[in-house]
Amino acid sequence: MTNKELLYIEDALGHENIMKTCSKTASSQLKDVNLSTYLGELEQKHTELFNKFLNLL
C-alpha cells in the first residue's frame, strides 16, 4: 500500500469516527423516538464503515 493510500484510509477513519460520535451524541439527546432510532442506525452504519476501513490496514 502506498503512502498516499495510507493517508486516505487514515482520513476516512477520522471521518467515520466523527460521524459515529456525532450520531451517538445526537441520538442520546433527542426526544423524538423515530429520529433517535434513525440516528442510532446511522451510528451502527458508521461503526461498520470504520471497521471496514480499519481492516484494510
Secondary structure as GFF3:
##gff-version 3
##sequence-region A 1 57
A	DSSP	alpha_helix	3	29	.	.	.	ID=ss1
A	DSSP	alpha_helix	33	55	.	.	.	ID=ss2
###
